[in-house]
Amino acid sequence: MEAITIPVIVDENRRVVLKLPDSTPIGLADLEIVVHPKADTANGAKEPRTRGPNPATEAARIKLAAAGILSTDIHAPIGMAPPSDEEIERLGQLPAGARPSEELIDEDRGLY
């Protein structure tokens, strides 16, 4: 896979026009947009970076939607009460006697 970086400016109509280099292969490609934070002209500081969506998750979401299998209309059953704080806390805990989560992660990923 070959990555090509072309600096662009998004105009007030949220439009970008690209001219790819002649060496760009013809065929299927992915276009990724990375928006840079604006510079503060008063002191040169940049806006704080906020954590955006995971690109891999967004790519999977696009593929699922294109295949018609992305579920976007999920609702709780009628009459179901939201979980209590205690129920939510219990869901985030391993059962008694379970192996520590760090051990499970190391087993899954392997040691670094």
C-alpha positions in Angstrom: 0.0 0.0 0.0 1.3 3.4 -0.9 0.4 6.6 1.0 0.2 10.0 -0.7 0.0 13.1 1.3 -1.3 16.2 -0.4 -1.8 19.4 1.7 -5.2 21.0 0.9 -7.4 23.8 2.0 -11.1 23.2 2.7 -13.0 26.3 1.4 -16.0 27.9 3.0 -18.3 25.5 1.0 -16.4 22.6 2.6 -15.0 21.6 -0.8 -11.6 20.2 -1.8 -10.3 19.7 -5.3 -7.4 17.2 -5.7 -5.0 16.6 -8.5 -3.0 13.5 -7.8 0.5 13.0 -9.0 1.0 11.1 -12.3 2.7 8.3 -10.4 -0.5 7.5 -8.5 -1.7 4.0 -9.4 -5.1 3.6 -11.0 -7.7 1.6 -9.1 -9.3 1.4 -5.6 -8.1 3.8 -3.0 -9.1 5.1 0.4 -9.3 8.8 1.1 -8.6 9.9 4.6 -9.2 13.4 5.8 -7.2 14.7 8.8 -8.3 18.2 9.9 -5.6 20.1 11.6 -6.4 22.4 14.6 -6.6 26.1 13.8 -3.7 28.2 15.0 -4.5 31.0 17.6 -3.2 34.1 15.8 -2.9 36.0 19.1 -0.2 33.8 20.7 0.6 31.1 18.1 -0.9 28.4 20.4 -3.0 25.7 18.8 -6.4 24.6 20.0 -6.3 21.5 22.2 -6.6 18.3 20.3 -9.7 16.3 21.1 -9.8 12.6 20.6 -11.8 12.0 17.4 -13.4 8.8 16.2 -11.2 5.8 15.5 -10.4 5.7 11.8 -10.6 1.9 11.7 -14.0 2.0 13.4 -15.3 4.6 11.0 -14.0 2.5 8.0 -15.8 -0.6 9.3 -18.9 1.5 9.8 -18.8 2.7 6.2 -18.3 -0.8 4.8 -21.1 -2.2 6.9 -23.4 0.5 5.8 -22.5 0.0 2.1 -23.3 -3.8 2.6 -26.6 -2.9 4.2 -25.8 -4.6 7.4 -25.2 -1.6 9.7 -27.8 -1.4 12.4 -28.6 2.2 13.2 -32.1 1.9 14.7 -31.4 0.3 18.1 -33.9 1.0 20.9 -34.5 -0.5 24.3 -37.6 -2.6 24.5 -40.7 -0.7 25.5 -41.2 -0.6 29.3 -37.5 -1.5 30.1 -36.0 0.6 32.8 -32.5 1.9 32.5 -29.9 0.1 34.5 -29.1 1.3 38.0 -25.6 2.6 38.9 -25.0 -0.6 40.9 -25.9 -2.7 37.8 -23.6 -0.7 35.6 -20.7 -1.0 38.2 -21.3 -4.7 38.4 -21.0 -5.1 34.6 -17.6 -3.5 34.7 -16.1 -6.0 37.2 -14.8 -9.5 36.6 -16.5 -12.3 38.6 -14.9 -13.4 41.9 -12.0 -15.8 41.3 -11.5 -14.6 37.7 -8.0 -14.1 36.3 -6.9 -10.4 36.3 -7.7 -8.5 33.1 -4.0 -7.7 32.5 -3.3 -11.4 32.4 -6.2 -12.0 29.9 -4.9 -9.1 27.7 -1.3 -10.4 27.8 -2.6 -13.8 26.7 -4.7 -12.3 23.9 -2.0 -9.9 22.6 1.1 -11.6 23.6 3.9 -10.1 25.7 5.6 -7.0 24.3 
